[in-house]
Amino acid sequence: MSMQKIKTYLTKPSIISIDNFNPRYYEPNFLFVKNNLEKCTNLEIYLEEQPKGGSTPPYYLFKDFKDKEIPYVKTSAISRDFLNLNDLHYIHPDYHNKTLKRSIAKPYDVVFSMTGKFMGKAALVPNIINELNMSQNSVVLKTNSKYKSAYLALYLNSEINKIQVQGLYTISKQKYLNQGKIKSLKIIPYKDSLKPILEEYLKGIDLYYEAYNSFKNAIDTINEYYKIPEDITKIKKTFIQKSSMLEHKLFTPEYYCSDYRSILKTVKDKSLSCKTLDNFVSPKVGDEIGSANYLFEGIPFIKTSDCINYNIDYQPNYYCSPGLFHSLAQDVQFSDIILAKDGKIGEIALVTDDSNFVCSGGLVKLQSGDLD
């Protein structure tokens, strides 16, 4: 069992309220933020309507992506500022337009996660998606201006708001920030003088998603080269394997399943000189720093859930000290590939800058030294 750090602090009896006996509510950093935001307005004054939470459709209403299906967001797809378009699901348009009509989100609306380990993250709906919907663990926040929406998303993802949220959430089975508390979050006032900066921010968001579209087209084209034979869907999932074909190294049924064997045959047919991954890169597993070393600021500690859209979320849930970072000496470099071996197995991210971070034990660093 991992040990959490114990934080000890004193608070005056006069400020203890019968409304909240949670120790986090009296933590010095939270009290400092709370007192400084006291005269600020509540979030709800920026909203055109009340926050609306989504719902989880029955499994049979989830669809494979087609032109008419509606993108559906689970909390794992909400990064800070961006939606992970590789982690979207798709639902039947009738369910979206009728049952989930209340939570329809359109370009530049804010999607905000309200529960679980992704609680407190906000992202703008991209302009390349006409409409989307979300699970019951998120809400959509609508303003009367894309600039106010951009400001709201930036503020909700800020360090100030992270501290505010840490003191306000409740715990049932998991962390939970109800819609009443979301509406009452204190917001540093929006000013029209911020418009030029917000304009640049929105341009950057739009360019990011436009680049994603081009990027996805390239992926789709290359994936045609790796296309699995169409008859693979006709293969029976129940099968018999001759004992002479069994290998000592692996006894999982998937290893002997016909579809896996079919994929291997496809790879061999493509090239007689296929190589294993270690011919191209040098794999190295990350490190677990232990929950006792988790910080809320410092060097980002990247887990599998922080590999998003082939990139790294540099604003994760946890950080570590610079001293611990240097002692691990992970040497992550520009052009390295980070591969998830636990959790979202196979999720990857390309390191595109020189920012420092620590890879968790659920990640493998693949270092080729060659950007191409």
C-alpha positions, 0 to 999 in steps of 0.5 A, a space after each residue: 500500500 502506498 503512503 500519502 504525504 501527511 500535511 499538517 497545518 493550523 487553522 483558527 477555530 473562528 473560521 471553521 464553518 459547520 457547512 464544511 469540515 473537510 480539511 482541504 477547505 482549510 488548507 492555507 493555499 486554498 484559503 489564500 485563493 478563496 480570500 483573494 477571490 471573495 469579491 470576484 463574480 461567480 461563474 454563472 454570470 458568464 453563462 447564457 444558460 445553466 450548465 447542462 450535463 450529458 448522459 451515457 447512452 445504451 451500448 448499442 447506440 454507440 456507432 462506428 464513425 460515419 458521416 452522420 454519427 455524432 461525436 461523444 466525449 468521455 472525460 478521458 478525452 478532455 485535456 486542458 484546452 484541447 479535446 483528444 479527437 483520437 479518444 472520441 466515441 460516436 452515438 446515434 444522431 436520434 439519441 443526440 437530438 432527442 434524449 441528449 438535446 439539453 447537452 448539445 455542444 457547438 463550436 467554442 462552447 466549453 466542455 468541463 469535467 466534473 468528476 473522477 481523476 479528470 475532474 476540473 479540466 476544460 476544453 473548447 469544442 473545436 470549430 471543425 465539429 458542428 455538434 457533439 455530446 458528452 457523458 454525465 461526468 461532464 457539463 457544457 458551459 455556453 456564453 454569448 461570445 467565443 472570447 468569453 468562452 476562451 477566457 472561461 476555458 483558460 481560467 478553469 485550467 489555470 493554477 488559481 482555479 486548480 487550487 479553488 477546485 481542490 478545496 471545493 470538491 466532495 467525495 462520494 465514491 470518487 471526486 465530484 464537483 456538482 453543478 451548483 459548485 461549478 456555477 459558484 466558482 469565483 472568476 477573475 473578471 473578464 475584460 474586453 482589453 484581453 480580446 487581442 490575446 484571446 484572438 491569438 489563443 483562438 487562432 492557435 486552437 483553430 490551427 491546431 485542429 486544422 492541422 489535426 485534420 491534415 494529419 488524420 488524412 495522412 494517417 488514413 492514407 498510410 493505414 490503407 497500406 496496413 489494411 487488414 483483409 476484409 474477410 477478417 470479420 468473418 473469422 470465428 472467435 471460437 477456434 481449435 489449435 493443434 498442440 504442435 502449434 503451441 509455443 512455450 513463450 505465450 499461452 494466451 488465446 489471442 496469440 493463437 487466434 486466427 485474426 492475429 495470425 492473419 495480421 502477421 501474414 499480411 505483414 509478411 506479405 507486405 515485405 520479406 524484410 520486416 523487422 522488429 521494433 528494436 531494430 529502429 529504436 531503443 526501448 526504456 521503461 519509465 519510473 514510478 515515483 511513488 505517491 508520497 512524492 506526488 506534488 501539485 507543481 514542479 516537473 510534470 509526472 506523465 502517466 498513460 492518460 497524459 498521452 493525448 492526440 499524439 502529444 504530451 499533456 504538460 499539465 497533468 494531475 501530478 508533478 515531482 520535485 526537480 531533485 527527483 527528476 534529476 536523480 531519475 535521469 530519464 533523458 527524454 529528448 525531442 523526437 522520442 516516442 512515448 508508448 503506453 504499455 499499461 492502461 491505454 495500451 498502445 497509445 503513443 505520443 511524440 515528444 515535440 519540444 525540450 520540456 522536462 517531464 518524468 515518464 511513469 512506469 506504465 510508459 516506454 520511451 522509444 529513442 531513435 535519434 531520428 525525427 523522420 
